[in-house]
Amino acid sequence: MSDPIFTTRGYLPADRVELRKSVTEDGSARYHRTDKFDRVDGAWVGNDLHIELKASLPLFGETGQFS
Amino acid sequence: MANTQGISGVAKQAAMSAILDGKTLKGALYLVSATTGPTNTAYTATGEVSGTNYSAGGVSVTNANTAGLTSTTAYWTPSASITFTTVTLATAFDSLMLYSTTDANRNLGVFTFGSQTVTAGTLTLTMPTNDSSTGLVRFA
């Protein structure tokens, strides 16, 4: 049996919640969004979000010149 | 063979190691409307998100990696995903500040991404591969 799923209606049984997944992407990250719907009435009851970070923070070490 | 100018890789690694290795780290989220960035010297509550199950200051960041070095590029990445569990963050946010509680909440860096909201859900930020090309923080 799957674990209950947290929603705006509290924890609901997994078989009561429909999960709809979508993936988008930009230069910074890839976004995996899971929207949750209550099968009882079709209402949207929240979303999970998984962000895969792509962009790092490069710090460039530079040297100056002796005058 | 000619001489070359540049900061040594070991110096870069030592500098990165001094601010990251063994430090207790946290990650805090900021609203799209905030003005947080590299000029912040430390964690600030100004512009931070708020919502159900989100605590001011954010969450702990697992820090089992030490600063690495490949050639003359030093690099470091958190050793696990950063997770905010069962939160509702209804006002759009788009950045995370990584800061060191060991060093008076020193701001280590602000990472931006596309504007997002989360409602009654879990937010997970997965790290890139920890190497000299994709590490989250790199001193090239």
N, CA and C atoms of all chains as a GROMACS GRO file, in nm:
protein
  621
    1MET      N    1   0.086  -0.120   0.000
    1MET     CA    2   0.000   0.000   0.000
    1MET      C    3   0.089   0.124   0.000
    2SER      N    4   0.061   0.223  -0.087
    2SER     CA    5   0.145   0.341  -0.095
    2SER      C    6   0.119   0.431   0.025
    3ASP      N    7   0.216   0.513   0.056
    3ASP     CA    8   0.202   0.608   0.166
    3ASP      C    9   0.097   0.712   0.132
    4PRO      N   10   0.028   0.765   0.233
    4PRO     CA   11  -0.067   0.874   0.208
    4PRO      C   12   0.005   0.993   0.148
    5ILE      N   13  -0.070   1.076   0.078
    5ILE     CA   14  -0.012   1.191   0.010
    5ILE      C   15  -0.061   1.319   0.076
    6PHE      N   16   0.029   1.409   0.107
    6PHE     CA   17  -0.006   1.535   0.172
    6PHE      C   18  -0.069   1.630   0.070
    7THR      N   19  -0.183   1.688   0.108
    7THR     CA   20  -0.255   1.778   0.018
    7THR      C   21  -0.314   1.893   0.100
    8THR      N   22  -0.382   1.982   0.033
    8THR     CA   23  -0.452   2.090   0.102
    8THR      C   24  -0.564   2.038   0.189
    9ARG      N   25  -0.600   1.912   0.171
    9ARG     CA   26  -0.706   1.848   0.251
    9ARG      C   27  -0.644   1.752   0.352
   10GLY      N   28  -0.520   1.777   0.383
   10GLY     CA   29  -0.448   1.688   0.474
   10GLY      C   30  -0.396   1.567   0.399
   11TYR      N   31  -0.357   1.465   0.477
   11TYR     CA   32  -0.308   1.342   0.413
   11TYR      C   33  -0.426   1.264   0.357
   12LEU      N   34  -0.416   1.230   0.229
   12LEU     CA   35  -0.519   1.150   0.163
   12LEU      C   36  -0.459   1.017   0.119
   13PRO      N   37  -0.541   0.912   0.113
   13PRO     CA   38  -0.488   0.784   0.062
   13PRO      C   39  -0.433   0.803  -0.079
   14ALA      N   40  -0.327   0.731  -0.108
   14ALA     CA   41  -0.261   0.748  -0.238
   14ALA      C   42  -0.355   0.720  -0.354
   15ASP      N   43  -0.444   0.623  -0.336
   15ASP     CA   44  -0.532   0.588  -0.449
   15ASP      C   45  -0.642   0.692  -0.469
   16ARG      N   46  -0.653   0.787  -0.381
   16ARG     CA   47  -0.752   0.893  -0.396
   16ARG      C   48  -0.694   1.014  -0.470
   17VAL      N   49  -0.563   1.018  -0.482
   17VAL     CA   50  -0.497   1.136  -0.539
   17VAL      C   51  -0.441   1.104  -0.678
   18GLU      N   52  -0.487   1.182  -0.775
   18GLU     CA   53  -0.431   1.169  -0.909
   18GLU      C   54  -0.311   1.261  -0.922
   19LEU      N   55  -0.201   1.207  -0.970
   19LEU     CA   56  -0.079   1.286  -0.986
   19LEU      C   57  -0.056   1.315  -1.134
   20ARG      N   58  -0.039   1.441  -1.165
   20ARG     CA   59  -0.012   1.480  -1.304
   20ARG      C   60   0.124   1.549  -1.308
   21LYS      N   61   0.214   1.492  -1.384
   21LYS     CA   62   0.352   1.540  -1.385
   21LYS      C   63   0.380   1.620  -1.511
   22SER      N   64   0.463   1.723  -1.494
   22SER     CA   65   0.507   1.802  -1.608
   22SER      C   66   0.650   1.844  -1.584
   23VAL      N   67   0.722   1.863  -1.694
   23VAL     CA   68   0.863   1.900  -1.685
   23VAL      C   69   0.888   2.020  -1.773
   24THR      N   70   0.952   2.121  -1.718
   24THR     CA   71   0.995   2.238  -1.795
   24THR      C   72   1.142   2.262  -1.764
   25GLU      N   73   1.202   2.349  -1.843
   25GLU     CA   74   1.346   2.369  -1.829
   25GLU      C   75   1.384   2.509  -1.874
   26ASP      N   76   1.482   2.566  -1.808
   26ASP     CA   77   1.542   2.690  -1.855
   26ASP      C   78   1.693   2.681  -1.831
   27GLY      N   79   1.762   2.788  -1.848
   27GLY     CA   80   1.906   2.785  -1.834
   27GLY      C   81   1.955   2.756  -1.693
   28SER      N   82   1.868   2.781  -1.595
   28SER     CA   83   1.908   2.765  -1.455
   28SER      C   84   1.883   2.625  -1.402
   29ALA      N   85   1.773   2.564  -1.449
   29ALA     CA   86   1.733   2.438  -1.387
   29ALA      C   87   1.631   2.365  -1.473
   30ARG      N   88   1.608   2.240  -1.435
   30ARG     CA   89   1.498   2.161  -1.489
   30ARG      C   90   1.396   2.145  -1.377
   31TYR      N   91   1.267   2.168  -1.409
   31TYR     CA   92   1.162   2.171  -1.308
   31TYR      C   93   1.065   2.055  -1.328
   32HIS      N   94   1.053   1.970  -1.229
   32HIS     CA   95   0.960   1.858  -1.232
   32HIS      C   96   0.847   1.892  -1.136
   33ARG      N   97   0.732   1.922  -1.192
   33ARG     CA   98   0.616   1.962  -1.111
   33ARG      C   99   0.516   1.847  -1.110
   34THR      N  100   0.463   1.816  -0.993
   34THR     CA  101   0.358   1.716  -0.980
   34THR      C  102   0.236   1.782  -0.919
   35ASP      N  103   0.132   1.798  -0.999
   35ASP     CA  104   0.006   1.853  -0.949
   35ASP      C  105  -0.081   1.741  -0.895
   36LYS      N  106  -0.149   1.769  -0.786
   36LYS     CA  107  -0.228   1.666  -0.718
   36LYS      C  108  -0.376   1.700  -0.726
   37PHE      N  109  -0.458   1.603  -0.763
   37PHE     CA  110  -0.603   1.622  -0.776
   37PHE      C  111  -0.677   1.515  -0.697
   38ASP      N  112  -0.779   1.558  -0.625
   38ASP     CA  113  -0.861   1.464  -0.547
   38ASP      C  114  -0.958   1.396  -0.643
   39ARG      N  115  -0.948   1.265  -0.652
   39ARG     CA  116  -1.034   1.191  -0.746
   39ARG      C  117  -1.182   1.200  -0.709
   40VAL      N  118  -1.210   1.236  -0.585
   40VAL     CA  119  -1.350   1.244  -0.540
   40VAL      C  120  -1.426   1.352  -0.615
   41ASP      N  121  -1.363   1.468  -0.631
   41ASP     CA  122  -1.433   1.578  -0.697
   41ASP      C  123  -1.348   1.648  -0.804
   42GLY      N  124  -1.230   1.596  -0.829
   42GLY     CA  125  -1.144   1.655  -0.931
   42GLY      C  126  -1.074   1.782  -0.890
   43ALA      N  127  -1.088   1.821  -0.764
   43ALA     CA  128  -1.029   1.946  -0.719
   43ALA      C  129  -0.876   1.936  -0.713
   44TRP      N  130  -0.809   2.044  -0.748
   44TRP     CA  131  -0.664   2.053  -0.734
   44TRP      C  132  -0.634   2.069  -0.586
   45VAL      N  133  -0.543   1.987  -0.536
   45VAL     CA  134  -0.517   1.986  -0.392
   45VAL      C  135  -0.368   2.004  -0.361
   46GLY      N  136  -0.296   2.066  -0.453
   46GLY     CA  137  -0.159   2.100  -0.422
   46GLY      C  138  -0.060   2.055  -0.527
   47ASN      N  139   0.067   2.080  -0.501
   47ASN     CA  140   0.171   2.038  -0.595
   47ASN      C  141   0.303   2.016  -0.524
   48ASP      N  142   0.381   1.922  -0.575
   48ASP     CA  143   0.520   1.902  -0.534
   48ASP      C  144   0.607   1.962  -0.642
   49LEU      N  145   0.731   1.994  -0.605
   49LEU     CA  146   0.822   2.054  -0.702
   49LEU      C  147   0.962   2.000  -0.680
   50HIS      N  148   1.023   1.954  -0.788
   50HIS     CA  149   1.160   1.905  -0.782
   50HIS      C  150   1.241   1.988  -0.881
   51ILE      N  151   1.336   2.065  -0.828
   51ILE     CA  152   1.419   2.151  -0.912
   51ILE      C  153   1.559   2.092  -0.921
   52GLU      N  154   1.598   2.060  -1.043
   52GLU     CA  155   1.736   2.013  -1.065
   52GLU      C  156   1.820   2.133  -1.105
   53LEU      N  157   1.905   2.180  -1.013
   53LEU     CA  158   1.988   2.297  -1.041
   53LEU      C  159   2.093   2.263  -1.146
   54LYS      N  160   2.107   2.352  -1.241
   54LYS     CA  161   2.208   2.334  -1.346
   54LYS      C  162   2.320   2.434  -1.333
   55ALA      N  163   2.285   2.558  -1.299
   55ALA     CA  164   2.383   2.667  -1.305
   55ALA      C  165   2.466   2.672  -1.178
   56SER      N  166   2.593   2.670  -1.193
   56SER     CA  167   2.681   2.686  -1.078
   56SER      C  168   2.724   2.831  -1.067
   57LEU      N  169   2.795   2.861  -0.963
   57LEU     CA  170   2.846   2.997  -0.942
   57LEU      C  171   2.996   2.996  -0.966
   58PRO      N  172   3.037   3.023  -1.087
   58PRO     CA  173   3.181   3.024  -1.111
   58PRO      C  174   3.244   3.152  -1.057
   59LEU      N  175   3.351   3.136  -0.988
   59LEU     CA  176   3.426   3.249  -0.934
   59LEU      C  177   3.561   3.248  -1.002
   60PHE      N  178   3.592   3.351  -1.072
   60PHE     CA  179   3.715   3.351  -1.148
   60PHE      C  180   3.827   3.418  -1.070
   61GLY      N  181   3.934   3.346  -1.049
   61GLY     CA  182   4.049   3.406  -0.983
   61GLY      C  183   4.133   3.479  -1.084
   62GLU      N  184   4.153   3.607  -1.061
   62GLU     CA  185   4.232   3.686  -1.154
   62GLU      C  186   4.353   3.744  -1.084
   63THR      N  187   4.458   3.759  -1.157
   63THR     CA  188   4.577   3.821  -1.100
   63THR      C  189   4.598   3.958  -1.163
   64GLY      N  190   4.651   4.047  -1.084
   64GLY     CA  191   4.682   4.179  -1.138
   64GLY      C  192   4.826   4.182  -1.188
   65GLN      N  193   4.875   4.299  -1.212
   65GLN     CA  194   5.009   4.317  -1.263
   65GLN      C  195   5.091   4.402  -1.166
   66PHE      N  196   5.215   4.367  -1.155
   66PHE     CA  197   5.302   4.455  -1.080
   66PHE      C  198   5.317   4.584  -1.158
   67SER      N  199   5.320   4.695  -1.087
   67SER     CA  200   5.333   4.823  -1.158
   67SER      C  201   5.479   4.860  -1.168
   68MET      N  202   5.987   2.656  -2.285
   68MET     CA  203   5.854   2.668  -2.225
   68MET      C  204   5.844   2.795  -2.143
   69ALA      N  205   5.742   2.881  -2.169
   69ALA     CA  206   5.732   3.011  -2.105
   69ALA      C  207   5.667   2.999  -1.967
   70ASN      N  208   5.690   3.099  -1.882
   70ASN     CA  209   5.623   3.107  -1.752
   70ASN      C  210   5.479   3.152  -1.774
   71THR      N  211   5.391   3.114  -1.686
   71THR     CA  212   5.250   3.155  -1.695
   71THR      C  213   5.204   3.218  -1.566
   72GLN      N  214   5.111   3.311  -1.578
   72GLN     CA  215   5.058   3.384  -1.463
   72GLN      C  216   4.923   3.326  -1.424
   73GLY      N  217   4.899   3.318  -1.292
   73GLY     CA  218   4.766   3.274  -1.249
   73GLY      C  219   4.767   3.235  -1.103
   74ILE      N  220   4.650   3.236  -1.044
   74ILE     CA  221   4.635   3.193  -0.905
   74ILE      C  222   4.638   3.040  -0.903
   75SER      N  223   4.714   2.983  -0.814
   75SER     CA  224   4.732   2.839  -0.813
   75SER      C  225   4.602   2.767  -0.774
   76GLY      N  226   4.587   2.648  -0.827
   76GLY     CA  227   4.471   2.568  -0.794
   76GLY      C  228   4.465   2.538  -0.646
   77VAL      N  229   4.578   2.506  -0.586
   77VAL     CA  230   4.578   2.473  -0.443
   77VAL      C  231   4.539   2.593  -0.358
   78ALA      N  232   4.573   2.713  -0.404
   78ALA     CA  233   4.531   2.833  -0.330
   78ALA      C  234   4.380   2.850  -0.338
   79LYS      N  235   4.326   2.828  -0.456
   79LYS     CA  236   4.180   2.838  -0.472
   79LYS      C  237   4.110   2.733  -0.385
   80GLN      N  238   4.164   2.612  -0.386
   80GLN     CA  239   4.104   2.506  -0.306
   80GLN      C  240   4.111   2.540  -0.158
   81ALA      N  241   4.225   2.594  -0.115
   81ALA     CA  242   4.242   2.630   0.026
   81ALA      C  243   4.142   2.740   0.065
   82ALA      N  244   4.121   2.835  -0.023
   82ALA     CA  245   4.028   2.944   0.006
   82ALA      C  246   3.885   2.890   0.016
   83MET      N  247   3.850   2.802  -0.077
   83MET     CA  248   3.716   2.744  -0.075
   83MET      C  249   3.700   2.654   0.049
   84SER      N  250   3.803   2.579   0.080
   84SER     CA  251   3.798   2.490   0.194
   84SER      C  252   3.776   2.568   0.324
   85ALA      N  253   3.837   2.685   0.334
   85ALA     CA  254   3.828   2.764   0.456
   85ALA      C  255   3.686   2.808   0.486
   86ILE      N  256   3.604   2.825   0.382
   86ILE     CA  257   3.468   2.875   0.406
   86ILE      C  258   3.362   2.767   0.399
   87LEU      N  259   3.400   2.646   0.353
   87LEU     CA  260   3.299   2.543   0.331
   87LEU      C  261   3.324   2.412   0.408
   88ASP      N  262   3.446   2.364   0.411
   88ASP     CA  263   3.472   2.233   0.471
   88ASP      C  264   3.430   2.230   0.617
   89GLY      N  265   3.344   2.134   0.649
   89GLY     CA  266   3.305   2.113   0.787
   89GLY      C  267   3.211   2.216   0.845
   90LYS      N  268   3.168   2.309   0.765
   90LYS     CA  269   3.079   2.414   0.815
   90LYS      C  270   2.935   2.365   0.826
   91THR      N  271   2.860   2.423   0.918
   91THR     CA  272   2.718   2.396   0.929
   91THR      C  273   2.645   2.494   0.839
   92LEU      N  274   2.574   2.438   0.744
   92LEU     CA  275   2.513   2.522   0.640
   92LEU      C  276   2.361   2.514   0.644
   93LYS      N  277   2.299   2.622   0.598
   93LYS     CA  278   2.154   2.625   0.582
   93LYS      C  279   2.119   2.690   0.449
   94GLY      N  280   1.998   2.664   0.404
   94GLY     CA  281   1.949   2.724   0.280
   94GLY      C  282   1.815   2.789   0.304
   95ALA      N  283   1.802   2.914   0.265
   95ALA     CA  284   1.677   2.988   0.283
   95ALA      C  285   1.626   3.034   0.147
   96LEU      N  286   1.494   3.037   0.133
   96LEU     CA  287   1.431   3.074   0.006
   96LEU      C  288   1.387   3.220   0.009
   97TYR      N  289   1.390   3.283  -0.108
   97TYR     CA  290   1.353   3.424  -0.118
   97TYR      C  291   1.249   3.448  -0.227
   98LEU      N  292   1.163   3.546  -0.197
   98LEU     CA  293   1.056   3.583  -0.288
   98LEU      C  294   1.111   3.644  -0.416
   99VAL      N  295   1.033   3.632  -0.522
   99VAL     CA  296   1.066   3.697  -0.649
   99VAL      C  297   1.081   3.847  -0.628
  100SER      N  298   1.004   3.902  -0.534
  100SER     CA  299   1.007   4.046  -0.508
  100SER      C  300   1.127   4.090  -0.424
  101ALA      N  301   1.204   3.996  -0.373
  101ALA     CA  302   1.318   4.031  -0.287
  101ALA      C  303   1.435   4.082  -0.371
  102THR      N  304   1.534   4.139  -0.300
  102THR     CA  305   1.653   4.192  -0.368
  102THR      C  306   1.779   4.127  -0.312
  103THR      N  307   1.770   4.002  -0.277
  103THR     CA  308   1.881   3.927  -0.220
  103THR      C  309   1.983   3.893  -0.328
  104GLY      N  310   2.110   3.897  -0.292
  104GLY     CA  311   2.212   3.864  -0.390
  104GLY      C  312   2.350   3.859  -0.328
  105PRO      N  313   2.453   3.862  -0.411
  105PRO     CA  314   2.591   3.850  -0.363
  105PRO      C  315   2.634   3.963  -0.270
  106THR      N  316   2.564   4.077  -0.274
  106THR     CA  317   2.604   4.188  -0.186
  106THR      C  318   2.557   4.166  -0.042
  107ASN      N  319   2.468   4.071  -0.020
  107ASN     CA  320   2.430   4.039   0.118
  107ASN      C  321   2.547   3.972   0.186
  108THR      N  322   2.585   4.020   0.302
  108THR     CA  323   2.699   3.961   0.372
  108THR      C  324   2.658   3.842   0.458
  109ALA      N  325   2.530   3.838   0.495
  109ALA     CA  326   2.482   3.731   0.583
  109ALA      C  327   2.336   3.702   0.554
  110TYR      N  328   2.287   3.595   0.612
  110TYR     CA  329   2.145   3.561   0.603
  110TYR      C  330   2.062   3.682   0.644
  111THR      N  331   1.955   3.705   0.571
  111THR     CA  332   1.861   3.809   0.607
  111THR      C  333   1.720   3.755   0.598
  112ALA      N  334   1.636   3.802   0.689
  112ALA     CA  335   1.495   3.763   0.685
  112ALA      C  336   1.416   3.853   0.590
  113THR      N  337   1.478   3.959   0.543
  113THR     CA  338   1.410   4.051   0.451
  113THR      C  339   1.390   3.983   0.316
  114GLY      N  340   1.266   3.971   0.275
  114GLY     CA  341   1.236   3.910   0.147
  114GLY      C  342   1.229   3.758   0.150
  115GLU      N  343   1.248   3.701   0.267
  115GLU     CA  344   1.242   3.554   0.277
  115GLU      C  345   1.098   3.509   0.263
  116VAL      N  346   1.079   3.391   0.210
  116VAL     CA  347   0.944   3.335   0.198
  116VAL      C  348   0.889   3.306   0.336
  117SER      N  349   0.758   3.290   0.340
  117SER     CA  350   0.692   3.242   0.461
  117SER      C  351   0.575   3.156   0.418
  118GLY      N  352   0.534   3.067   0.508
  118GLY     CA  353   0.422   2.982   0.474
  118GLY      C  354   0.416   2.862   0.566
  119THR      N  355   0.316   2.780   0.546
  119THR     CA  356   0.295   2.663   0.630
  119THR      C  357   0.415   2.571   0.624
  120ASN      N  358   0.464   2.531   0.741
  120ASN     CA  359   0.576   2.437   0.757
  120ASN      C  360   0.709   2.490   0.704
  121TYR      N  361   0.718   2.620   0.676
  121TYR     CA  362   0.848   2.680   0.644
  121TYR      C  363   0.893   2.760   0.765
  122SER      N  364   1.010   2.728   0.815
  122SER     CA  365   1.064   2.799   0.930
  122SER      C  366   1.163   2.904   0.882
  123ALA      N  367   1.156   3.023   0.942
  123ALA     CA  368   1.249   3.130   0.908
  123ALA      C  369   1.392   3.080   0.922
  124GLY      N  370   1.475   3.112   0.823
  124GLY     CA  371   1.611   3.063   0.823
  124GLY      C  372   1.629   2.943   0.731
  125GLY      N  373   1.520   2.881   0.694
  125GLY     CA  374   1.526   2.772   0.599
  125GLY      C  375   1.560   2.638   0.662
  126VAL      N  376   1.629   2.553   0.585
  126VAL     CA  377   1.659   2.417   0.628
  126VAL      C  378   1.810   2.390   0.628
  127SER      N  379   1.846   2.284   0.697
  127SER     CA  380   1.987   2.244   0.698
  127SER      C  381   2.028   2.190   0.561
  128VAL      N  382   2.153   2.214   0.526
  128VAL     CA  383   2.211   2.166   0.401
  128VAL      C  384   2.320   2.066   0.437
  129THR      N  385   2.309   1.945   0.383
  129THR     CA  386   2.406   1.841   0.412
  129THR      C  387   2.540   1.876   0.350
  130ASN      N  388   2.644   1.873   0.432
  130ASN     CA  389   2.776   1.920   0.387
  130ASN      C  390   2.883   1.816   0.416
  131ALA      N  391   2.879   1.705   0.342
  131ALA     CA  392   2.979   1.600   0.361
  131ALA      C  393   3.093   1.608   0.260
  132ASN      N  394   3.079   1.694   0.160
  132ASN     CA  395   3.187   1.709   0.061
  132ASN      C  396   3.288   1.812   0.109
  133THR      N  397   3.412   1.791   0.074
  133THR     CA  398   3.515   1.893   0.096
  133THR      C  399   3.550   1.954  -0.039
  134ALA      N  400   3.610   2.072  -0.034
  134ALA     CA  401   3.645   2.140  -0.158
  134ALA      C  402   3.738   2.052  -0.242
  135GLY      N  403   3.700   2.030  -0.366
  135GLY     CA  404   3.780   1.948  -0.455
  135GLY      C  405   3.864   2.034  -0.549
  136LEU      N  406   3.955   1.967  -0.620
  136LEU     CA  407   4.042   2.039  -0.714
  136LEU      C  408   4.070   1.951  -0.834
  137THR      N  409   4.044   2.006  -0.951
  137THR     CA  410   4.085   1.941  -1.076
  137THR      C  411   4.162   2.045  -1.156
  138SER      N  412   4.287   2.015  -1.183
  138SER     CA  413   4.373   2.111  -1.251
  138SER      C  414   4.378   2.239  -1.167
  139THR      N  415   4.328   2.351  -1.217
  139THR     CA  416   4.332   2.474  -1.138
  139THR      C  417   4.192   2.523  -1.101
  140THR      N  418   4.094   2.434  -1.109
  140THR     CA  419   3.957   2.471  -1.070
  140THR      C  420   3.918   2.400  -0.941
  141ALA      N  421   3.888   2.479  -0.840
  141ALA     CA  422   3.837   2.425  -0.714
  141ALA      C  423   3.684   2.422  -0.722
  142TYR      N  424   3.623   2.326  -0.655
  142TYR     CA  425   3.478   2.313  -0.666
  142TYR      C  426   3.422   2.249  -0.542
  143TRP      N  427   3.290   2.272  -0.522
  143TRP     CA  428   3.220   2.214  -0.406
  143TRP      C  429   3.071   2.214  -0.435
  144THR      N  430   3.002   2.114  -0.382
  144THR     CA  431   2.858   2.100  -0.397
  144THR      C  432   2.802   2.039  -0.269
  145PRO      N  433   2.686   2.080  -0.224
  145PRO     CA  434   2.624   2.009  -0.112
  145PRO      C  435   2.615   1.860  -0.143
  146SER      N  436   2.625   1.778  -0.041
  146SER     CA  437   2.632   1.634  -0.063
  146SER      C  438   2.495   1.566  -0.068
  147ALA      N  439   2.389   1.644  -0.060
  147ALA     CA  440   2.255   1.588  -0.071
  147ALA      C  441   2.160   1.695  -0.121
  148SER      N  442   2.044   1.652  -0.166
  148SER     CA  443   1.942   1.748  -0.208
  148SER      C  444   1.896   1.831  -0.089
  149ILE      N  445   1.847   1.949  -0.120
  149ILE     CA  446   1.792   2.036  -0.017
  149ILE      C  447   1.641   2.024  -0.025
  150THR      N  448   1.580   1.990   0.086
  150THR     CA  449   1.437   1.957   0.084
  150THR      C  450   1.358   2.040   0.184
  151PHE      N  451   1.245   2.091   0.138
  151PHE     CA  452   1.149   2.161   0.223
  151PHE      C  453   1.023   2.075   0.219
  152THR      N  454   0.990   2.015   0.332
  152THR     CA  455   0.887   1.911   0.336
  152THR      C  456   0.749   1.967   0.369
  153THR      N  457   0.652   1.924   0.294
  153THR     CA  458   0.509   1.957   0.314
  153THR      C  459   0.489   2.105   0.345
  154VAL      N  460   0.536   2.189   0.254
  154VAL     CA  461   0.523   2.333   0.272
  154VAL      C  462   0.415   2.388   0.180
  155THR      N  463   0.368   2.505   0.217
  155THR     CA  464   0.288   2.584   0.126
  155THR      C  465   0.355   2.721   0.115
  156LEU      N  466   0.405   2.748  -0.004
  156LEU     CA  467   0.471   2.876  -0.034
  156LEU      C  468   0.396   2.934  -0.152
  157ALA      N  469   0.289   3.006  -0.120
  157ALA     CA  470   0.196   3.050  -0.223
  157ALA      C  471   0.241   3.176  -0.297
  158THR      N  472   0.332   3.253  -0.235
  158THR     CA  473   0.386   3.371  -0.301
  158THR      C  474   0.514   3.329  -0.374
  159ALA      N  475   0.524   3.368  -0.500
  159ALA     CA  476   0.631   3.318  -0.585
  159ALA      C  477   0.771   3.346  -0.530
  160PHE      N  478   0.857   3.245  -0.539
  160PHE     CA  479   0.996   3.256  -0.496
  160PHE      C  480   1.085   3.211  -0.610
  161ASP      N  481   1.210   3.256  -0.608
  161ASP     CA  482   1.298   3.220  -0.720
  161ASP      C  483   1.445   3.212  -0.682
  162SER      N  484   1.476   3.202  -0.553
  162SER     CA  485   1.617   3.192  -0.519
  162SER      C  486   1.638   3.127  -0.383
  163LEU      N  487   1.757   3.074  -0.368
  163LEU     CA  488   1.800   3.012  -0.243
  163LEU      C  489   1.931   3.075  -0.201
  164MET      N  490   1.941   3.117  -0.075
  164MET     CA  491   2.069   3.161  -0.020
  164MET      C  492   2.129   3.047   0.060
  165LEU      N  493   2.252   3.016   0.028
  165LEU     CA  494   2.328   2.918   0.105
  165LEU      C  495   2.414   2.996   0.204
  166TYR      N  496   2.402   2.966   0.334
  166TYR     CA  497   2.480   3.042   0.431
  166TYR      C  498   2.535   2.952   0.541
  167SER      N  499   2.637   3.002   0.608
  167SER     CA  500   2.710   2.924   0.708
  167SER      C  501   2.675   2.974   0.848
  168THR      N  502   2.608   2.891   0.926
  168THR     CA  503   2.578   2.930   1.064
  168THR      C  504   2.704   2.923   1.150
  169THR      N  505   2.804   2.847   1.104
  169THR     CA  506   2.931   2.840   1.177
  169THR      C  507   3.000   2.976   1.179
  170ASP      N  508   2.980   3.051   1.073
  170ASP     CA  509   3.050   3.179   1.054
  170ASP      C  510   2.952   3.295   1.053
  171ALA      N  511   2.874   3.306   1.164
  171ALA     CA  512   2.783   3.420   1.182
  171ALA      C  513   2.689   3.438   1.064
  172ASN      N  514   2.637   3.325   1.014
  172ASN     CA  515   2.540   3.327   0.903
  172ASN      C  516   2.595   3.392   0.776
  173ARG      N  517   2.722   3.376   0.752
  173ARG     CA  518   2.786   3.431   0.632
  173ARG      C  519   2.715   3.382   0.506
  174ASN      N  520   2.683   3.475   0.417
  174ASN     CA  521   2.624   3.440   0.288
  174ASN      C  522   2.732   3.378   0.200
  175LEU      N  523   2.710   3.254   0.159
  175LEU     CA  524   2.805   3.188   0.070
  175LEU      C  525   2.767   3.207  -0.076
  176GLY      N  526   2.640   3.222  -0.103
  176GLY     CA  527   2.598   3.241  -0.241
  176GLY      C  528   2.448   3.238  -0.253
  177VAL      N  529   2.399   3.306  -0.354
  177VAL     CA  530   2.256   3.306  -0.385
  177VAL      C  531   2.239   3.243  -0.522
  178PHE      N  532   2.149   3.145  -0.528
  178PHE     CA  533   2.125   3.071  -0.651
  178PHE      C  534   1.983   3.101  -0.698
  179THR      N  535   1.971   3.146  -0.822
  179THR     CA  536   1.839   3.180  -0.874
  179THR      C  537   1.788   3.074  -0.971
  180PHE      N  538   1.658   3.068  -0.982
  180PHE     CA  539   1.592   2.977  -1.075
  180PHE      C  540   1.459   3.040  -1.114
  181GLY      N  541   1.382   2.973  -1.197
  181GLY     CA  542   1.256   3.029  -1.241
  181GLY      C  543   1.156   3.044  -1.128
  182SER      N  544   1.068   3.141  -1.140
  182SER     CA  545   0.966   3.169  -1.038
  182SER      C  546   0.877   3.046  -1.015
  183GLN      N  547   0.857   3.014  -0.886
  183GLN     CA  548   0.782   2.893  -0.852
  183GLN      C  549   0.690   2.918  -0.733
  184THR      N  550   0.590   2.833  -0.718
  184THR     CA  551   0.510   2.824  -0.596
  184THR      C  552   0.492   2.676  -0.562
  185VAL      N  553   0.469   2.650  -0.435
  185VAL     CA  554   0.440   2.513  -0.390
  185VAL      C  555   0.323   2.520  -0.294
  186THR      N  556   0.226   2.432  -0.314
  186THR     CA  557   0.110   2.428  -0.225
  186THR      C  558   0.094   2.288  -0.170
  187ALA      N  559   0.097   2.275  -0.041
  187ALA     CA  560   0.080   2.146   0.027
  187ALA      C  561   0.166   2.040  -0.040
  188GLY      N  562   0.293   2.073  -0.054
  188GLY     CA  563   0.380   1.979  -0.121
  188GLY      C  564   0.523   1.987  -0.072
  189THR      N  565   0.608   1.909  -0.133
  189THR     CA  566   0.750   1.906  -0.097
  189THR      C  567   0.833   1.966  -0.209
  190LEU      N  568   0.921   2.057  -0.171
  190LEU     CA  569   1.014   2.119  -0.265
  190LEU      C  570   1.149   2.054  -0.247
  191THR      N  571   1.203   2.002  -0.355
  191THR     CA  572   1.335   1.938  -0.350
  191THR      C  573   1.425   2.005  -0.451
  192LEU      N  574   1.541   2.050  -0.405
  192LEU     CA  575   1.641   2.105  -0.496
  192LEU      C  576   1.754   2.003  -0.507
  193THR      N  577   1.770   1.950  -0.626
  193THR     CA  578   1.873   1.849  -0.650
  193THR      C  579   1.999   1.917  -0.700
  194MET      N  580   2.111   1.872  -0.650
  194MET     CA  581   2.238   1.935  -0.684
  194MET      C  582   2.294   1.880  -0.815
  195PRO      N  583   2.375   1.961  -0.883
  195PRO     CA  584   2.445   1.909  -1.001
  195PRO      C  585   2.559   1.818  -0.957
  196THR      N  586   2.620   1.753  -1.051
  196THR     CA  587   2.734   1.666  -1.023
  196THR      C  588   2.849   1.747  -0.962
  197ASN      N  589   2.907   1.695  -0.858
  197ASN     CA  590   3.015   1.766  -0.789
  197ASN      C  591   3.148   1.744  -0.861
  198ASP      N  592   3.175   1.826  -0.960
  198ASP     CA  593   3.305   1.820  -1.027
  198ASP      C  594   3.342   1.959  -1.076
  199SER      N  595   3.455   1.966  -1.142
  199SER     CA  596   3.509   2.098  -1.178
  199SER      C  597   3.431   2.165  -1.291
  200SER      N  598   3.343   2.091  -1.356
  200SER     CA  599   3.264   2.151  -1.465
  200SER      C  600   3.126   2.192  -1.420
  201THR      N  601   3.067   2.119  -1.327
  201THR     CA  602   2.927   2.142  -1.291
  201THR      C  603   2.905   2.165  -1.142
  202GLY      N  604   3.007   2.161  -1.060
  202GLY     CA  605   2.990   2.182  -0.918
  202GLY      C  606   2.914   2.310  -0.888
  203LEU      N  607   2.837   2.311  -0.779
  203LEU     CA  608   2.751   2.426  -0.751
  203LEU      C  609   2.832   2.553  -0.730
  204VAL      N  610   2.945   2.541  -0.665
  204VAL     CA  611   3.036   2.655  -0.647
  204VAL      C  612   3.170   2.618  -0.708
  205ARG      N  613   3.218   2.700  -0.796
  205ARG     CA  614   3.346   2.672  -0.863
  205ARG      C  615   3.434   2.795  -0.860
  206PHE      N  616   3.559   2.776  -0.832
  206PHE     CA  617   3.659   2.882  -0.834
  206PHE      C  618   3.755   2.846  -0.947
  207ALA      N  619   3.730   2.908  -1.062
  207ALA     CA  620   3.804   2.869  -1.183
  207ALA      C  621   3.930   2.950  -1.204
   0.00000   0.00000   0.00000
